[in-house]
Amino acid sequence: MVKQLLNIPNAAWAQKVTIWRQVKDVLFIGIGVVMASIGLKGFLLPNGFFDGGAMGVSLLLEILTPVDLSFLIILVNLPFIYLGYKQLSFRFAVKSTLAIFALALLVHYIELPVITADKLLIAVFGGFFLGSGIGFAIRGGAVIDGTEVLAIQISRRSSLTVGDFITVFNVCLFIIAAFLVGLETAMYSMLTYFSASRTVDFLINGVEEYIGVMIISDFADDIKSKVTYDLGRGVTAFKADGGFGEKAKNPDRNVLFTVVTRLEVTRVLTEIEKIDPKAFVIQYPIKDTKGGMIKKRPLH
């Protein structure tokens, strides 16, 4: 009876978290679809520009063939959705399918006025809106551009990393486009791709990248107190042995580990140097975190 009573709050909390996560996913995907459709209909389509990835293939085919872009978006992404189903999950495939169909419907039915005729503004802001759409969709657990799904599959079967494959794929795409639609259009489209990819990175990772900081010092306790109480960040202490010289004779020492944003690193290093100028400090990027005494990033 006591066990059941104890499990009720846990089950209720788990259900609440699940529902809230689903609401956020729907919201993010909806925003992403709208943003991408604005980028396509308001900037790229009226001016014959395109992007990288699967969306770039769809846009390039729309320029070269009489087929409507809404159908091309679905046709080009269908293989990627299937790969996502095989590699990731059925839920991912369903959400991605719904997102892509919603984008195709908006692209087919909505009409937007041409916002600008300036090619530079078209490339930059078209990429911004399209990248925002892709980024928000990814935040919602779906894709409207399935290139990364293919990249994961290729990376598992070859020596190429995901980033390497995407780079090679887009370089080949822009080279082909330079011959088919002209060098100038391809160059502006490369700028569109750069703008879109930077926007996606910002929405997924944020401007404040997380940095893991490992500190080895004879004054570990003082540094731990400073980081915890003055800077307000959590610190984990690991028991470690020295491996060289006099320090190897001290088997009872702490190695500290903390996670801060890039904007906070300088302050942490300054406080460490005040306490121990000879401290050995290691920094490395961290993709994401959850929980703990860490400054939260927007949308995370």
Contacts in CASP RR format, 6 or more apart in sequence:
PFRMAT RR
TARGET T0000
AUTHOR 0000-0000-0000
METHOD contacts of the structure
MODEL  1
MVKQLLNIPNAAWAQKVTIWRQVKDVLFIGIGVVMASIGLKGFLLPNGFF
DGGAMGVSLLLEILTPVDLSFLIILVNLPFIYLGYKQLSFRFAVKSTLAI
FALALLVHYIELPVITADKLLIAVFGGFFLGSGIGFAIRGGAVIDGTEVL
AIQISRRSSLTVGDFITVFNVCLFIIAAFLVGLETAMYSMLTYFSASRTV
DFLINGVEEYIGVMIISDFADDIKSKVTYDLGRGVTAFKADGGFGEKAKN
PDRNVLFTVVTRLEVTRVLTEIEKIDPKAFVIQYPIKDTKGGMIKKRPLH
24 140 0 8 1.000
25 95 0 8 1.000
25 140 0 8 1.000
25 141 0 8 1.000
25 142 0 8 1.000
28 136 0 8 1.000
28 137 0 8 1.000
28 139 0 8 1.000
28 140 0 8 1.000
28 141 0 8 1.000
29 95 0 8 1.000
29 98 0 8 1.000
29 99 0 8 1.000
29 102 0 8 1.000
29 136 0 8 1.000
29 137 0 8 1.000
29 140 0 8 1.000
29 141 0 8 1.000
29 142 0 8 1.000
30 99 0 8 1.000
30 102 0 8 1.000
30 136 0 8 1.000
31 133 0 8 1.000
31 136 0 8 1.000
32 99 0 8 1.000
32 132 0 8 1.000
32 133 0 8 1.000
32 134 0 8 1.000
32 135 0 8 1.000
32 136 0 8 1.000
32 137 0 8 1.000
32 144 0 8 1.000
33 99 0 8 1.000
33 102 0 8 1.000
33 103 0 8 1.000
33 106 0 8 1.000
33 133 0 8 1.000
33 137 0 8 1.000
33 144 0 8 1.000
34 106 0 8 1.000
34 133 0 8 1.000
35 129 0 8 1.000
35 130 0 8 1.000
35 131 0 8 1.000
35 132 0 8 1.000
35 133 0 8 1.000
35 136 0 8 1.000
36 55 0 8 1.000
36 103 0 8 1.000
36 129 0 8 1.000
36 130 0 8 1.000
36 131 0 8 1.000
36 132 0 8 1.000
36 133 0 8 1.000
36 134 0 8 1.000
36 137 0 8 1.000
36 144 0 8 1.000
37 103 0 8 1.000
37 106 0 8 1.000
37 107 0 8 1.000
37 110 0 8 1.000
38 112 0 8 1.000
38 129 0 8 1.000
39 125 0 8 1.000
39 126 0 8 1.000
39 127 0 8 1.000
39 129 0 8 1.000
39 130 0 8 1.000
40 59 0 8 1.000
40 69 0 8 1.000
40 107 0 8 1.000
40 130 0 8 1.000
41 106 0 8 1.000
41 107 0 8 1.000
41 110 0 8 1.000
41 111 0 8 1.000
41 112 0 8 1.000
42 112 0 8 1.000
42 113 0 8 1.000
42 114 0 8 1.000
42 115 0 8 1.000
42 126 0 8 1.000
43 49 0 8 1.000
43 115 0 8 1.000
43 116 0 8 1.000
43 122 0 8 1.000
43 125 0 8 1.000
43 126 0 8 1.000
43 127 0 8 1.000
43 129 0 8 1.000
44 50 0 8 1.000
44 51 0 8 1.000
44 59 0 8 1.000
44 122 0 8 1.000
44 126 0 8 1.000
44 127 0 8 1.000
44 130 0 8 1.000
44 192 0 8 1.000
45 59 0 8 1.000
45 62 0 8 1.000
45 69 0 8 1.000
45 107 0 8 1.000
46 114 0 8 1.000
47 114 0 8 1.000
47 117 0 8 1.000
47 119 0 8 1.000
47 122 0 8 1.000
48 59 0 8 1.000
48 63 0 8 1.000
48 181 0 8 1.000
48 185 0 8 1.000
49 59 0 8 1.000
49 122 0 8 1.000
49 123 0 8 1.000
49 126 0 8 1.000
49 185 0 8 1.000
49 188 0 8 1.000
49 189 0 8 1.000
49 192 0 8 1.000
50 56 0 8 1.000
50 59 0 8 1.000
50 60 0 8 1.000
50 63 0 8 1.000
50 177 0 8 1.000
50 189 0 8 1.000
50 192 0 8 1.000
51 59 0 8 1.000
51 127 0 8 1.000
51 130 0 8 1.000
51 189 0 8 1.000
51 192 0 8 1.000
51 193 0 8 1.000
51 196 0 8 1.000
52 147 0 8 1.000
52 170 0 8 1.000
52 173 0 8 1.000
52 174 0 8 1.000
52 189 0 8 1.000
52 192 0 8 1.000
52 193 0 8 1.000
52 196 0 8 1.000
53 145 0 8 1.000
53 146 0 8 1.000
53 147 0 8 1.000
53 166 0 8 1.000
53 169 0 8 1.000
53 170 0 8 1.000
53 173 0 8 1.000
53 193 0 8 1.000
54 76 0 8 1.000
54 77 0 8 1.000
54 80 0 8 1.000
54 145 0 8 1.000
54 146 0 8 1.000
54 147 0 8 1.000
55 73 0 8 1.000
55 130 0 8 1.000
55 134 0 8 1.000
55 144 0 8 1.000
55 145 0 8 1.000
56 173 0 8 1.000
56 189 0 8 1.000
57 76 0 8 1.000
57 173 0 8 1.000
58 69 0 8 1.000
58 72 0 8 1.000
58 73 0 8 1.000
58 76 0 8 1.000
58 77 0 8 1.000
59 69 0 8 1.000
60 173 0 8 1.000
60 176 0 8 1.000
60 177 0 8 1.000
60 180 0 8 1.000
60 181 0 8 1.000
61 67 0 8 1.000
61 72 0 8 1.000
61 76 0 8 1.000
62 68 0 8 1.000
62 69 0 8 1.000
62 72 0 8 1.000
63 180 0 8 1.000
63 181 0 8 1.000
64 180 0 8 1.000
64 181 0 8 1.000
65 72 0 8 1.000
68 108 0 8 1.000
69 107 0 8 1.000
69 108 0 8 1.000
70 104 0 8 1.000
70 105 0 8 1.000
70 107 0 8 1.000
70 108 0 8 1.000
71 104 0 8 1.000
73 100 0 8 1.000
73 103 0 8 1.000
73 104 0 8 1.000
73 107 0 8 1.000
73 144 0 8 1.000
74 100 0 8 1.000
74 101 0 8 1.000
74 104 0 8 1.000
77 96 0 8 1.000
77 100 0 8 1.000
77 143 0 8 1.000
77 144 0 8 1.000
77 145 0 8 1.000
77 146 0 8 1.000
79 150 0 8 1.000
80 96 0 8 1.000
80 143 0 8 1.000
80 146 0 8 1.000
80 147 0 8 1.000
80 149 0 8 1.000
80 150 0 8 1.000
81 93 0 8 1.000
81 96 0 8 1.000
81 97 0 8 1.000
81 100 0 8 1.000
81 146 0 8 1.000
81 149 0 8 1.000
82 93 0 8 1.000
83 149 0 8 1.000
83 150 0 8 1.000
83 152 0 8 1.000
83 153 0 8 1.000
84 92 0 8 1.000
84 93 0 8 1.000
84 96 0 8 1.000
84 149 0 8 1.000
85 92 0 8 1.000
85 93 0 8 1.000
87 149 0 8 1.000
87 152 0 8 1.000
87 153 0 8 1.000
88 149 0 8 1.000
92 141 0 8 1.000
92 142 0 8 1.000
95 140 0 8 1.000
95 141 0 8 1.000
95 142 0 8 1.000
96 142 0 8 1.000
96 143 0 8 1.000
96 144 0 8 1.000
96 146 0 8 1.000
98 142 0 8 1.000
99 137 0 8 1.000
99 142 0 8 1.000
99 143 0 8 1.000
99 144 0 8 1.000
100 144 0 8 1.000
103 144 0 8 1.000
115 125 0 8 1.000
116 122 0 8 1.000
116 125 0 8 1.000
119 188 0 8 1.000
120 188 0 8 1.000
120 191 0 8 1.000
122 188 0 8 1.000
122 192 0 8 1.000
123 188 0 8 1.000
123 189 0 8 1.000
123 191 0 8 1.000
123 192 0 8 1.000
123 195 0 8 1.000
124 191 0 8 1.000
124 192 0 8 1.000
124 195 0 8 1.000
125 195 0 8 1.000
126 192 0 8 1.000
126 195 0 8 1.000
126 196 0 8 1.000
127 192 0 8 1.000
127 193 0 8 1.000
127 195 0 8 1.000
127 196 0 8 1.000
127 199 0 8 1.000
128 195 0 8 1.000
128 196 0 8 1.000
128 199 0 8 1.000
130 192 0 8 1.000
130 196 0 8 1.000
131 195 0 8 1.000
131 196 0 8 1.000
131 197 0 8 1.000
131 199 0 8 1.000
131 200 0 8 1.000
131 203 0 8 1.000
132 199 0 8 1.000
132 203 0 8 1.000
133 144 0 8 1.000
134 143 0 8 1.000
134 144 0 8 1.000
134 145 0 8 1.000
134 196 0 8 1.000
134 200 0 8 1.000
135 199 0 8 1.000
135 200 0 8 1.000
135 203 0 8 1.000
135 204 0 8 1.000
136 203 0 8 1.000
137 143 0 8 1.000
137 144 0 8 1.000
138 200 0 8 1.000
138 203 0 8 1.000
138 204 0 8 1.000
139 203 0 8 1.000
139 204 0 8 1.000
139 299 0 8 1.000
143 149 0 8 1.000
147 166 0 8 1.000
147 169 0 8 1.000
148 162 0 8 1.000
148 166 0 8 1.000
150 165 0 8 1.000
150 169 0 8 1.000
151 162 0 8 1.000
151 163 0 8 1.000
151 165 0 8 1.000
151 166 0 8 1.000
151 169 0 8 1.000
152 162 0 8 1.000
154 160 0 8 1.000
154 165 0 8 1.000
155 161 0 8 1.000
155 162 0 8 1.000
155 164 0 8 1.000
155 165 0 8 1.000
160 168 0 8 1.000
170 193 0 8 1.000
174 186 0 8 1.000
174 189 0 8 1.000
174 190 0 8 1.000
174 193 0 8 1.000
175 186 0 8 1.000
177 185 0 8 1.000
177 186 0 8 1.000
177 189 0 8 1.000
178 186 0 8 1.000
178 187 0 8 1.000
203 299 0 8 1.000
205 287 0 8 1.000
205 288 0 8 1.000
206 297 0 8 1.000
206 298 0 8 1.000
206 299 0 8 1.000
206 300 0 8 1.000
208 261 0 8 1.000
208 262 0 8 1.000
208 263 0 8 1.000
208 295 0 8 1.000
208 297 0 8 1.000
209 261 0 8 1.000
209 262 0 8 1.000
209 285 0 8 1.000
209 286 0 8 1.000
210 259 0 8 1.000
210 260 0 8 1.000
210 261 0 8 1.000
210 262 0 8 1.000
210 285 0 8 1.000
210 286 0 8 1.000
210 287 0 8 1.000
210 288 0 8 1.000
210 289 0 8 1.000
210 294 0 8 1.000
211 259 0 8 1.000
211 260 0 8 1.000
211 261 0 8 1.000
211 262 0 8 1.000
211 265 0 8 1.000
211 283 0 8 1.000
211 284 0 8 1.000
211 285 0 8 1.000
211 286 0 8 1.000
212 257 0 8 1.000
212 258 0 8 1.000
212 259 0 8 1.000
212 260 0 8 1.000
212 283 0 8 1.000
212 284 0 8 1.000
212 285 0 8 1.000
212 286 0 8 1.000
213 257 0 8 1.000
213 258 0 8 1.000
213 259 0 8 1.000
213 260 0 8 1.000
213 265 0 8 1.000
213 268 0 8 1.000
213 281 0 8 1.000
213 282 0 8 1.000
213 283 0 8 1.000
214 255 0 8 1.000
214 256 0 8 1.000
214 257 0 8 1.000
214 281 0 8 1.000
214 282 0 8 1.000
214 283 0 8 1.000
215 223 0 8 1.000
215 255 0 8 1.000
215 256 0 8 1.000
215 257 0 8 1.000
215 258 0 8 1.000
215 272 0 8 1.000
215 279 0 8 1.000
215 280 0 8 1.000
215 281 0 8 1.000
215 282 0 8 1.000
216 240 0 8 1.000
216 253 0 8 1.000
216 255 0 8 1.000
216 256 0 8 1.000
216 279 0 8 1.000
216 280 0 8 1.000
216 281 0 8 1.000
216 282 0 8 1.000
217 223 0 8 1.000
217 256 0 8 1.000
217 272 0 8 1.000
217 275 0 8 1.000
217 276 0 8 1.000
217 278 0 8 1.000
217 279 0 8 1.000
217 280 0 8 1.000
218 253 0 8 1.000
218 276 0 8 1.000
219 275 0 8 1.000
219 276 0 8 1.000
219 279 0 8 1.000
220 237 0 8 1.000
220 253 0 8 1.000
220 254 0 8 1.000
220 255 0 8 1.000
220 256 0 8 1.000
221 254 0 8 1.000
222 275 0 8 1.000
222 276 0 8 1.000
223 256 0 8 1.000
223 271 0 8 1.000
223 272 0 8 1.000
223 275 0 8 1.000
223 276 0 8 1.000
223 279 0 8 1.000
224 235 0 8 1.000
224 237 0 8 1.000
224 254 0 8 1.000
224 256 0 8 1.000
226 271 0 8 1.000
226 272 0 8 1.000
226 275 0 8 1.000
227 233 0 8 1.000
227 234 0 8 1.000
227 235 0 8 1.000
227 256 0 8 1.000
227 258 0 8 1.000
227 268 0 8 1.000
227 271 0 8 1.000
228 234 0 8 1.000
228 235 0 8 1.000
228 293 0 8 1.000
230 271 0 8 1.000
231 260 0 8 1.000
231 264 0 8 1.000
231 267 0 8 1.000
231 268 0 8 1.000
231 271 0 8 1.000
232 293 0 8 1.000
233 258 0 8 1.000
233 259 0 8 1.000
233 260 0 8 1.000
233 264 0 8 1.000
233 268 0 8 1.000
233 293 0 8 1.000
233 294 0 8 1.000
233 295 0 8 1.000
234 258 0 8 1.000
234 259 0 8 1.000
234 292 0 8 1.000
234 293 0 8 1.000
234 294 0 8 1.000
235 256 0 8 1.000
235 257 0 8 1.000
235 258 0 8 1.000
236 256 0 8 1.000
236 257 0 8 1.000
236 258 0 8 1.000
237 254 0 8 1.000
237 255 0 8 1.000
237 256 0 8 1.000
237 257 0 8 1.000
238 254 0 8 1.000
238 255 0 8 1.000
238 256 0 8 1.000
238 257 0 8 1.000
239 252 0 8 1.000
239 253 0 8 1.000
239 254 0 8 1.000
239 255 0 8 1.000
240 253 0 8 1.000
240 254 0 8 1.000
240 255 0 8 1.000
241 248 0 8 1.000
241 250 0 8 1.000
241 251 0 8 1.000
241 253 0 8 1.000
242 248 0 8 1.000
242 250 0 8 1.000
242 251 0 8 1.000
242 253 0 8 1.000
247 253 0 8 1.000
258 268 0 8 1.000
259 286 0 8 1.000
259 289 0 8 1.000
259 294 0 8 1.000
260 268 0 8 1.000
260 294 0 8 1.000
260 295 0 8 1.000
261 295 0 8 1.000
261 297 0 8 1.000
264 295 0 8 1.000
265 283 0 8 1.000
269 281 0 8 1.000
272 279 0 8 1.000
272 281 0 8 1.000
273 279 0 8 1.000
288 300 0 8 1.000
END
